[in-house]
Each structure stands twice: as structure tokens, then as C-alpha cells.
Amino acid sequence: MYQVYILRCADETLYTGIARDVDARVREHNESPKAARYTRGRRPVVLVYHESCASRSAALVREAAIKRMPRVQKEALIRTV
């Protein structure tokens, strides 16, 4: 099962991604050179939202939908948690 997640970076920007193990991926974003280039320069990052998806393809579709959202909608989504 895949999960879509949103991170809040140290500069208050939001980063959206997918992972099978969100906790491990957040650790990578904070500690590893395997982190996305975007988050490596904006550490530390904090997990603020995640949701489960049935498949990788469903997670990719949902990730793309979230990335298209304006920031106001992303913040509203985060508040639903």
C-alpha cells in the first residue's frame, strides 16, 4: 500500500510525495543524501498530512492532484487531519 504525504519544510513551503513507508521516507528527507533535492536545502521537514492509496498508480494520481492545488486548499487539507 502506498501513501501520499505532505511535508512542511523549514522555510514553510510544502512538499508532496508518495512512499510505502512514510516514516522512513521522512527520516530520509531529514537525514539522507537520498532526500529529494527540494527538501535537502529546506531541512528540517515535518510530516503534516498523509493518506493511503490502494496502488502506486492511485498514489501518483492523487499526488499530482494535490500538487495542482493552490496553497490555500493544501492548508485546508492538512487541517482535516
DSSP file (Angstrom, degrees, kcal/mol; ACC not computed):
  #  RESIDUE AA STRUCTURE BP1 BP2  ACC     N-H-->O    O-->H-N    N-H-->O    O-->H-N    TCO  KAPPA ALPHA  PHI   PSI    X-CA   Y-CA   Z-CA
    1    1 A M              0   0    0      0, 0.0     2,-0.3     0, 0.0    53,-0.2   0.000 360.0 360.0 360.0 135.2    0.0    0.0    0.0
    2    2 A Y  E     -A   53   0A   0     51,-1.1    51,-3.0    19,-0.1     2,-0.4  -0.687 360.0-153.0-101.1 156.1    1.3    3.4   -0.9
    3    3 A Q  E     -AB  52  19A   0     16,-2.7    16,-2.1    -2,-0.3     2,-0.4  -0.978   8.6-141.9-128.7 144.4    0.7    6.7    0.9
    4    4 A V  E     -AB  51  18A   0     47,-2.6    47,-2.2    -2,-0.4     2,-0.3  -0.863  30.3-175.1 -97.7 137.5    0.6   10.3   -0.3
    5    5 A Y  E     -AB  50  17A   0     12,-2.9    12,-2.2    -2,-0.4     2,-0.4  -0.939  22.1-149.1-136.4 157.5    2.2   12.7    2.1
    6    6 A I  E     -AB  49  16A   0     43,-2.5    42,-2.6    -2,-0.3    43,-1.3  -0.995  14.7-162.7-124.8 132.4    2.8   16.4    2.6
    7    7 A L  E     -AB  47  15A   0      8,-3.1     8,-2.3    -2,-0.4     2,-0.6  -0.886  13.6-141.7-110.8 143.7    5.8   17.8    4.4
    8    8 A R  E     -AB  46  14A   0     38,-2.9    38,-2.1    -2,-0.4     6,-0.2  -0.939  25.9-147.6-101.6 121.5    6.2   21.3    5.8
    9    9 A C    >   -     0   0    0      4,-2.9     3,-2.3    -2,-0.6    36,-0.2  -0.346  27.8-101.0 -84.8 167.2    9.8   22.5    5.2
   10   10 A A  T 3  S+     0   0    0     32,-2.5    33,-0.1    34,-0.3    -1,-0.1   0.780 124.7  54.8 -59.4 -28.4   11.8   24.8    7.5
   11   11 A D  T 3  S-     0   0    0     31,-0.3    -1,-0.3     2,-0.1     3,-0.1   0.244 121.5-108.9 -90.5  14.3   11.1   27.7    5.1
   12   12 A E  S <  S+     0   0    0     -3,-2.3    -2,-0.1     1,-0.3     2,-0.1   0.508  76.4 133.5  72.6   7.3    7.3   27.0    5.5
   13   13 A T        -     0   0    0     29,-0.1    -4,-2.9    -5,-0.0     2,-0.4  -0.439  53.4-123.3 -79.6 164.4    6.9   25.6    1.9
   14   14 A L  E     -B    8   0A   0     -6,-0.2     2,-0.4    -2,-0.1    -6,-0.2  -0.896  19.9-165.8-113.1 140.3    5.0   22.4    1.3
   15   15 A Y  E     -B    7   0A   0     -8,-2.3    -8,-3.1    -2,-0.4     2,-0.4  -0.988   5.3-159.8-125.0 132.9    6.4   19.3   -0.4
   16   16 A T  E     +B    6   0A   0     -2,-0.4     2,-0.3   -10,-0.2   -10,-0.2  -0.927  24.0 143.8-115.9 136.9    4.2   16.4   -1.6
   17   17 A G  E     -B    5   0A   0    -12,-2.2   -12,-2.9    -2,-0.4     2,-0.3  -0.899  37.3-116.9-153.3-178.1    5.4   12.9   -2.3
   18   18 A I  E     +B    4   0A   0     -2,-0.3     2,-0.3   -14,-0.2   -14,-0.2  -0.938  31.6 159.1-128.1 154.1    4.5    9.2   -2.2
   19   19 A A  E     -B    3   0A   0    -16,-2.1   -16,-2.7    -2,-0.3     3,-0.3  -0.979  42.9-134.2-163.6 158.6    6.0    6.3   -0.3
   20   20 A R  S    S+     0   0    0     -2,-0.3     2,-0.6     1,-0.3    -1,-0.1   0.857 109.1  32.5 -81.9 -41.0    5.3    2.9    1.0
   21   21 A D  S  > S-     0   0    0      1,-0.2     4,-2.2    -3,-0.1    -1,-0.3  -0.882  70.9-176.4-118.6  96.4    6.8    3.7    4.5
   22   22 A V  H  > S+     0   0    0     -2,-0.6     4,-2.6    -3,-0.3     5,-0.2   0.888  81.4  54.3 -64.4 -40.9    6.2    7.4    5.2
   23   23 A D  H  > S+     0   0    0      1,-0.2     4,-2.0     2,-0.2    -1,-0.2   0.922 111.0  45.5 -61.1 -43.7    8.1    7.4    8.5
   24   24 A A  H  > S+     0   0    0      1,-0.2     4,-2.1     2,-0.2    -1,-0.2   0.895 112.8  51.3 -65.1 -39.4   11.2    6.0    6.8
   25   25 A R  H  X S+     0   0    0     -4,-2.2     4,-2.5     2,-0.2    -2,-0.2   0.886 107.6  51.8 -67.3 -38.1   10.9    8.4    3.9
   26   26 A V  H  X S+     0   0    0     -4,-2.6     4,-1.8     2,-0.2    -1,-0.2   0.908 108.5  51.9 -63.9 -40.9   10.5   11.4    6.3
   27   27 A R  H  X S+     0   0    0     -4,-2.0     4,-2.3    -5,-0.2     5,-0.4   0.915 109.4  50.3 -60.0 -41.5   13.7   10.3    8.0
   28   28 A E  H  X S+     0   0    0     -4,-2.1     4,-2.0     1,-0.2     7,-0.4   0.923 107.7  52.9 -61.4 -43.7   15.4   10.2    4.6
   29   29 A H  H  < S+     0   0    0     -4,-2.5    -1,-0.2     1,-0.2    -2,-0.2   0.857 117.8  38.1 -59.6 -34.1   14.2   13.7    3.8
   30   30 A N  H  < S+     0   0    0     -4,-1.8    -1,-0.2    -5,-0.1    -2,-0.2   0.752 134.4  14.1 -88.3 -25.6   15.7   14.9    7.1
   31   31 A E  H  < S+     0   0    0     -4,-2.3    -3,-0.2    -5,-0.2    -2,-0.2   0.652 103.1  78.7-126.5 -21.4   18.9   12.9    7.2
   32   32 A S    ><  -     0   0    0     -4,-2.0     3,-1.3    -5,-0.4     0, 0.0  -0.636  65.6-134.2-106.4 151.1   19.9   11.2    4.0
   33   33 A P  T 3  S+     0   0    0      0, 0.0    -1,-0.1     0, 0.0     7,-0.1   0.601 104.9  73.7 -69.5  -9.8   21.5   12.2    0.7
   34   34 A K  T 3  S+     0   0    0     -6,-0.1    -5,-0.1     2,-0.0     3,-0.1   0.493  73.8 114.4 -79.3  -3.5   18.7   10.2   -0.9
   35   35 A A  S <  S-     0   0    0     -3,-1.3    -6,-0.1    -7,-0.4    -9,-0.1  -0.243  83.9 -86.8 -63.6 155.8   16.3   13.0    0.1
   36   36 A A     >  -     0   0    0      1,-0.1     4,-2.1     4,-0.0     3,-0.4  -0.353  35.9-119.8 -60.1 143.4   14.7   15.0   -2.7
   37   37 A R  H  > S+     0   0    0      1,-0.2     4,-1.0     2,-0.2    -1,-0.1   0.875 112.8  58.7 -53.7 -38.8   16.8   17.9   -3.8
   38   38 A Y  H  4 S+     0   0    0      1,-0.2     3,-0.3     2,-0.2    -1,-0.2   0.916 111.0  38.9 -59.3 -45.2   14.0   20.2   -2.9
   39   39 A T  H >4 S+     0   0    0     -3,-0.4     3,-1.7     1,-0.2    -1,-0.2   0.754 100.2  73.4 -82.0 -23.4   13.9   19.1    0.8
   40   40 A R  H >< S+     0   0    0     -4,-2.1     3,-0.5     1,-0.3    -1,-0.2   0.860 103.7  41.7 -58.4 -34.2   17.7   18.7    1.2
   41   41 A G  T 3< S+     0   0    0     -4,-1.0    -1,-0.3    -3,-0.3    -2,-0.2   0.372 114.3  53.3 -92.7   4.9   18.0   22.5    1.3
   42   42 A R  T <  S-     0   0    0     -3,-1.7   -32,-2.5   -32,-0.1   -31,-0.3  -0.052  88.7-174.8-130.9  31.9   15.0   23.1    3.4
   43   43 A R    <   +     0   0    0     -3,-0.5     2,-0.1   -34,-0.2   -13,-0.1  -0.443  50.3  51.5 -78.4 152.8   15.6   20.9    6.4
   44   44 A P  S    S-     0   0    0      0, 0.0   -34,-0.3     0, 0.0     2,-0.3   0.578  70.0-173.0 -80.5 157.1   14.2   20.0    8.9
   45   45 A V        -     0   0    0    -36,-0.2     2,-0.4   -19,-0.2   -36,-0.2  -0.853   8.1-153.8-112.7 152.3   10.9   18.8    7.4
   46   46 A V  E     -A    8   0A   0    -38,-2.1   -38,-2.9    -2,-0.3     2,-0.4  -0.988  20.4-120.6-128.5 133.6    7.8   17.8    9.3
   47   47 A L  E     +A    7   0A   0     -2,-0.4   -40,-0.2   -40,-0.2     3,-0.1  -0.605  38.0 164.5 -71.5 122.7    5.1   15.4    8.2
   48   48 A V  E     +     0   0A   0    -42,-2.6     2,-0.3    -2,-0.4   -41,-0.2   0.528  60.6  13.7-117.0 -11.9    1.8   17.3    8.3
   49   49 A Y  E     +A    6   0A   0    -43,-1.3   -43,-2.5    31,-0.0    -1,-0.3  -0.969  55.1 167.1-162.4 144.1   -0.5   15.1    6.2
   50   50 A H  E     -A    5   0A   0     -2,-0.3     2,-0.3   -45,-0.2   -45,-0.2  -0.966   5.9-175.8-156.3 151.8   -0.7   11.6    4.8
   51   51 A E  E     -A    4   0A   0    -47,-2.2   -47,-2.6    -2,-0.3     2,-0.2  -0.991  26.5-114.8-145.6 148.8   -3.4    9.4    3.2
   52   52 A S  E     -A    3   0A   0     -2,-0.3     2,-0.3   -49,-0.2   -49,-0.2  -0.551  24.2-165.8 -85.5 147.6   -3.4    5.8    2.0
   53   53 A C  E     -A    2   0A   0    -51,-3.0   -51,-1.1    -2,-0.2     6,-0.1  -0.965  25.6-128.4-131.0 149.7   -3.9    4.8   -1.6
   54   54 A A  S    S+     0   0    0     -2,-0.3     2,-0.3   -53,-0.2    -1,-0.1   0.775  86.3   7.2 -69.6 -27.9   -4.7    1.3   -3.0
   55   55 A S  S  > S-     0   0    0    -54,-0.1     4,-2.1     1,-0.1     5,-0.1  -0.924  75.7-103.1-148.9 169.5   -1.9    1.2   -5.5
   56   56 A R  H  > S+     0   0    0     -2,-0.3     4,-2.4     1,-0.2     5,-0.2   0.909 121.0  51.6 -63.0 -41.8    1.2    3.1   -6.7
   57   57 A S  H  > S+     0   0    0      1,-0.2     4,-2.0     2,-0.2    -1,-0.2   0.894 109.4  49.5 -65.5 -38.5   -0.8    4.4   -9.7
   58   58 A A  H  > S+     0   0    0      2,-0.2     4,-2.4     1,-0.2    -1,-0.2   0.889 111.0  50.8 -65.2 -38.5   -3.6    5.7   -7.5
   59   59 A A  H  X S+     0   0    0     -4,-2.1     4,-2.8     2,-0.2    -2,-0.2   0.900 109.3  50.3 -65.6 -40.8   -1.0    7.4   -5.3
   60   60 A L  H  X S+     0   0    0     -4,-2.4     4,-2.2     2,-0.2    -2,-0.2   0.889 110.8  49.2 -64.8 -39.2    0.7    9.0   -8.2
   61   61 A V  H  X S+     0   0    0     -4,-2.0     4,-2.0     2,-0.2    -2,-0.2   0.927 113.7  45.8 -64.9 -44.6   -2.7   10.3   -9.5
   62   62 A R  H  X S+     0   0    0     -4,-2.4     4,-2.5     2,-0.2    -2,-0.2   0.899 110.7  53.4 -66.4 -40.2   -3.5   11.7   -6.0
   63   63 A E  H  X S+     0   0    0     -4,-2.8     4,-2.6     1,-0.2    -1,-0.2   0.929 109.4  48.8 -58.2 -46.2   -0.1   13.2   -5.6
   64   64 A A  H  X S+     0   0    0     -4,-2.2     4,-1.4     1,-0.2    -1,-0.2   0.892 110.4  51.3 -62.4 -39.6   -0.5   15.1   -8.9
   65   65 A A  H  X S+     0   0    0     -4,-2.0     4,-0.7     2,-0.2    -1,-0.2   0.914 111.4  47.1 -64.1 -42.5   -3.9   16.3   -7.9
   66   66 A I  H >< S+     0   0    0     -4,-2.5     3,-1.1     1,-0.2    -2,-0.2   0.910 108.6  54.9 -65.7 -41.8   -2.5   17.7   -4.6
   67   67 A K  H 3< S+     0   0    0     -4,-2.6    -1,-0.2     1,-0.3    -2,-0.2   0.811 105.5  53.6 -62.9 -28.8    0.4   19.3   -6.4
   68   68 A R  H 3< S+     0   0    0     -4,-1.4    -1,-0.3    -5,-0.2    -2,-0.2   0.662  89.3 101.5 -78.1 -15.7   -2.1   21.2   -8.6
   69   69 A M  S << S-     0   0    0     -3,-1.1     2,-0.1    -4,-0.7    -3,-0.0  -0.375  80.4-112.7 -68.8 144.5   -4.0   22.6   -5.6
   70   70 A P    >>  -     0   0    0      0, 0.0     4,-1.9     0, 0.0     3,-0.6  -0.385  34.5-104.6 -67.7 159.2   -3.4   26.1   -4.6
   71   71 A R  H 3> S+     0   0    0      1,-0.2     4,-2.8     2,-0.2     5,-0.2   0.857 119.9  60.4 -55.6 -38.4   -1.7   26.5   -1.2
   72   72 A V  H 3> S+     0   0    0      1,-0.2     4,-1.8     2,-0.2    -1,-0.2   0.903 106.9  46.0 -58.8 -42.0   -4.9   27.5    0.5
   73   73 A Q  H <> S+     0   0    0     -3,-0.6     4,-2.3     2,-0.2    -1,-0.2   0.887 111.0  52.3 -69.3 -38.4   -6.5   24.2   -0.5
   74   74 A K  H  X S+     0   0    0     -4,-1.9     4,-2.4     2,-0.2    -2,-0.2   0.921 109.1  49.9 -62.1 -43.4   -3.4   22.3    0.7
   75   75 A E  H  X S+     0   0    0     -4,-2.8     4,-1.9     1,-0.2    -1,-0.2   0.890 110.2  50.7 -62.6 -39.1   -3.6   24.0    4.0
   76   76 A A  H  X S+     0   0    0     -4,-1.8     4,-0.7    -5,-0.2    -1,-0.2   0.897 109.8  50.6 -64.3 -40.9   -7.3   23.1    4.3
   77   77 A L  H >< S+     0   0    0     -4,-2.3     3,-1.1     1,-0.2     4,-0.3   0.915 108.7  51.7 -61.5 -44.2   -6.5   19.5    3.5
   78   78 A I  H >< S+     0   0    0     -4,-2.4     3,-1.4     1,-0.3    -1,-0.2   0.873 104.1  57.5 -61.1 -38.5   -3.8   19.5    6.2
   79   79 A R  H 3< S+     0   0    0     -4,-1.9    -1,-0.3     1,-0.3    -2,-0.2   0.673  91.6  71.7 -69.0 -16.0   -6.3   20.9    8.8
   80   80 A T  T <<        0   0    0     -3,-1.1    -1,-0.3    -4,-0.7    -2,-0.2   0.639 360.0 360.0 -74.2 -11.7   -8.6   17.9    8.1
   81   81 A V    <         0   0    0     -3,-1.4    -1,-0.3    -4,-0.3    -2,-0.1   0.471 360.0 360.0 -77.0 360.0   -6.2   15.6   10.0
